[in-house]
């Protein structure tokens, strides 16, 4: 069945309505919103028929939609975190970022090589699947900023804090590994240049721009000398979107990592005046925009799957997705969290919930042109892995987090 352009608007509207209603209807069954949105996309794909709505056919649209979704989500994640950044209080996060993520990429690259992939292709699929997702992991993240004069600002849920802060930073930290795969594929790899510029230099620019922009906007928002110039007094939550786009754009112009800059800017703005209610307004505005963009990405992913995205999938692609979600991520993260403040159950939960999603879509759309011969297989493998992650983590998130919360409450009582 095919439909014309006007009918497509009708079907898209119905799919969005279904995506909005299903999460409420299925909440008691522990089915997450991303599962509902993905299912609505599969239904939309059946109605679209043979229309070519695929990341292979529209890589630029896919790249920019995923990019916008990720940076909006990163701003929301940064504004949601109450805990000040520090070496000690973020110890679990640093373990996940600098031990678990590189080890996971290395392990998955080895798996790909053993399955017969070219080294650059094996590294690319491991690198694009490395970041955990700030968009699709809301069920296992902190709920939002705690504001008010009597607010307790330090999160006491280590699992939610670890997963939230990890997702906020590893989207940007995966970029050097993605570029390393590109450099190997194009035979332009220079170890010194990659280490000094792509790994260190661009990251430093991202942190510096994010901190500087967040500090300046924090002063303008909460501490301007004249009340008429204080942005918080204007109560305009669109400031969050302006900051998101401005910080990301400036960092990219300076050739830094914009994902890192947006998250750092949000953390810095949050630290300017932690108890002000305006943080909650900014976060709520960003959250609504994030949900709309997430619907769009998952609807299009569902359409692409229905229209044949998974046809080039091979047993090697299935093995990579299954091993990443069920073995590699849980095992390397669990080992990296040894001798931390997490108990055994918390450690396993933190290790298991490494949701894959929109940031992986962005990276493959951005660099896929360098891997044309393998691109259909890469998209099929990514699509399979994202769907597997969304379904398994979406079903498990509610009961697991509820168990941890009830156990924690019982200990406190």
N, C-alpha and C positions, 0 to 999 in steps of 0.2 A: 504494500500500500504506500502511495506517495501523496503528498499534500502540497498545495501551492503556498506562496509567501504569506498571504493573509491567514491561511489555516495554521501556518507555523506559529504565528503570534498566539493564536488561540491555544494550541497544544502547549506552547511554552508557558503561557499563563496558568493553564491547568496543572502543569507539572510543578510550577513554583507553589501553587496553592496546595498541592499534594505534599510537597516538601515542607510547607509550613505547618500543615495539620498533622501529618503522620507522627512527628516526634511526640506530640502531646498524647495521641491515641496509643502509642506503643511504649510510653514511659514506664508503665507498670510491668512491662515484659522485658525491661532492661535492654531495649534496642535503642542505640544512640541515634542522634539526628543525622550524622554523616551517612549511616546505613540507609536511612529513609531518603535522603537526598540522592544517593547513588541509585537506589531502586527507582525513584522518580525519573532519573536520567535514562535508565534502561527502558522504562515504559515510553519515554519521549522518543528514544531511538527507534522503537517499533513503529511509531507513528510517522517519523521522518522518512523511514524507508531507505531508499538508496541515495539520499543526499550525502555529499561528501563533507561530513562534519567530523574531522579527525585532526589530531595534532600533526600528523604527517602531511596533511593537505594545507593546514593553516598554522605553520610553526610560529609566525610572528604574533598572531592573535593569541595563541596559546601561551607564548612566552610573556607577553605584556599583561595578560589577565592573571596568570599565576604570580607574576612579579608584584603586581599591585595587591593581590590578596595576601601575599606573604608579608609585605612591608606594613600593611594595615594591621595584620595580626601581631607583628612584632611590636608595634606601638602599643597595642592593647595589652600584650604580655608584660611589657616593661612598666606600664602604668599600674598593673595589677599587683606587682611584687612589693610587699611592705619592707622586707628585710634589706638593710643597707649592704652594699657590696663590700666584701672583705675576703682576705685569704682564708681566715679561719671559719667564718660563718657560711662561706660558700664552698667548703672543702669537698662535699659530695659532688657539687657541680663541676669543680675542676677535675675530679677523678673521671667523671663521665666524658668531659670534653677532651682532655689531654691524654687519657689512657684508653678508655673504652672505645671512643670513636676511631682513632688511628688503628687500634688493634682490630676492630671490627672490619675496617676497610681492608687491612692487610689480609685478614683471614678470608674474607669474601673474594678478594682478588685471587688468592691461592685456589679457592674452590673453582672459580671461573677458569683459571689456567688448567687445572686438572680435568675440567670438563671439555677442554679443547678450544677455549676462546683465545684469541690473540691477546698478548699482554695489555695493550692499550685498551682494548674493548673490555677485558676483565676488570681493569682498574676503573674504567669509566662507569660501568654499571654499579660497581661497589661504591664509588664516590658519590654518584647522584642519589643513591639510596642511603647514604650515610646520615644526613640530617634527620632528626626527629622533628615532627611537624608542630608548629605553633598554632596551626589552623584547625586541625582535626583532633587535637588531643585535649579539648576543653573539659572532657569528663574526668580527666586525671590531673587537672591543673588547679592552681589557686583560683578562688572564685572572683576576686576583684579587690580593689584597694580598700583598706580599712581606714575610715576617716572619722572625724569628730574629736572633741577634746579628751574624752575618756577612752579612746580607742587603744587597744593593745596591738601594736604594729608588727610584732615579730611573729611570723607564722609558726605554729606549733606542729603543723603537719609536714614532716620532713619529706615524705614521698611526693606530695603535690608540689612542694617548693622545688625539689630537685628536678622533677620533670619539667616544670615551668621554666626555670632558669636555664636548664640544658637546651630546651627548644628555642629559647630566645637567642642563644649565642651560636649554636652549632650550624644554623643555616648559613651564616657568614663564614664560619671556620671550615666548612666543607669546600668552599670555592677553590682554595689552593690545590686540593686533591683533584678536583674536576679539571682544572687547568693543567695539572701535571699529566693527566691522561691525554689531553689534547696535544700537549707538547710532544709526548712520546709518539702519538699517532702521526703528527705532522713532521716528525724528525727535527724539531726545533728546540729540543730540551737542552737547557744550559743549567747545570746544578747550582752554580753560584747565583745566577740571575734569578732562578726560581726561588731559592732560599731567601735571598736578600730582598727581593721585590714582591713576588707573588705570595710568599708565606708571611714575611715580616712587614715589609714596607706598606703594603695595602691594608694590612690589619691595623697597623699603627695609625694610618690616616683615618681609618674608620673610627677607631676609638677616640682620636683627638677631635675630629669634627663632631662626633656625637656628644662628647663631653662639653666642648665649647658651645655648641648650639643649645644643648640642654640647660647649661648654666645661664646663658644669656636669656633664653626664653623664661627660665625660672625667675630671674630678676624682673623681667618685664611683666610676668604674670602675677607675682606675689609681693615684690619689693620695690616697685617703681616709686620714686619720690612723691609724685603727685597721684592721687587716687584716680584721677581721670585717665591716667595712662596705664593703670593696672589692668591687665587682661582678665584677671580673675573676677574683677568687679563688673566686667561687661557680660559675664556668664555666657560666652559664646563657645560652645564645645567644638565648633568647626576649627578652633585653634589646633586641635589634635591632628586633624587632617592636613592643615597647612604646614604644621611642623613635620609631619611624616613625609610629605612630598618634597618639602624644601630641603630637609636634612638629607634625604636619600639622593635627590638630584645634585646637591652640592658635592656630596661625597663621590658620586660617580663621575662628575666633571673633574674632580681632583684625582681620579683613578684609584680611589680607595674602595673598600668594601661597604656598600651602602646598607646591607642588612645589619652588619655590626653597628654602624653609626646610628641607625634608627632605634635599635634596642638600647644602646648606651644613652642616647638622648632622652628616651623615655624614663630610664632609671634616674638620670640626673635631674630631670624635671620633677620626678616624684620625690627626690630627696630635698628639693628646695623648700617645701613646706608640707610635711607628710600628712598632717591632720586636716588640711583644708578640703572642704566638700567638693571643690571644683575638680579634684582628681577623679572623683566618682562620676561626675558629669562627663568629663572627657572620656573616661573608660566606657561608659554606657553608649556614648555616641559612636566610638570606634567599634564597639561590639556589634551594634546594629549594622554598620557598614560591612564589617567582616562577615556577618552571617549572610548578607545578600551576595557578596562576592563568592563565598564558599558554595552557596547554592549553585551559582553559575558554573564554577569549576567542576563540581561533582555532577551536575546535569550534563555538561559537555563530555565528561569522562564516561558517564553511562551511555550516552548516545554513541560515542566512539566505539565502546565495547560491543554494543548491539550491532553496529555497522561493520564489525570485523577487525577491530584493533588487535584482538587476541589470536587471530588466525596464524600469524607467524610464530606463535609460541611453541617452543620445543621442550623436550624433557629437561634439557640443561637450564632453560629459563625457569621452569617449575621448581627445579631443585634449588636454584639460587634464591628464589622468593621464599620457599618453605624453610630453607636453612637459615636465611637471614632472620625471619620472624620468630622461628621456634627454637633455634639453636645458637646462632652466632651472636646476635644481640643479647639475648638473656645470659649466655655464658660469659662473654667478655665483660659485660657490665657488672655481673655478679662478682666476678673475680676482681674487677677494679675497685669495688666498694668494700673490700676486706678492711677490717679494723677502722671502720667509721662508726658514727653514732647510730646507724640504722641497725635494728635487730634483724633476725633471720627473715621474718615475714616481710618487713619493710624493704629489705635488701632485694628479695626476689621480686616484689611488686615493682620496684623502681627499675630493675633490670628488664623485666618483661614488657613494660609499656613503653616501647620505643616506636610510636606510631609513625608510619611513613605516609607521605601524601603530596601536598601542593608544592612544597619546595623542591621535591624531586622532579616534578613535572616542569618547573621553571628551568632547572639546570639542564635537563635533557633537551628542552626546546631551544635553549640558548646556544648549546654547543653541538647539537646533533648533526649539523651540516658537515662537520669534520669526519663523520662516521656513516656516510651515505649507504655503503653496502650493508652495514649491520643495523641501520636505523629501524626498519620494521621489527626486527627481533628485539632491539633495545626497548622500543615502545611497548611491545607485547609483554616483555618481562617486567617492565616498570608497572604497566597497567595491572598485570596479575598480582604483583607484590602489593601494590596500593590497595586493591580490592581485598586481598587476603588480610592485610593489616587492619583495614577499616572494619571488616566483618568480625574478625577474631577479637581485636581489642575493644571494638564497640560493644560486643556481647559481654565480654569479661569485665569491663571497666566498672560498671555499677555494682555488681555483687562483691568484687574484690575491694573496692574503695569503701563500701559499706561495712564489710567485715573488719577492715583496718580501723575505721572510725569507731565501731562498736567496741572493739577490743581496747582501743585507747581510752574510750569513755569508762569502760569497766575498770581499767587500771587506775584512772583518776579517782573513781568513786571508792 
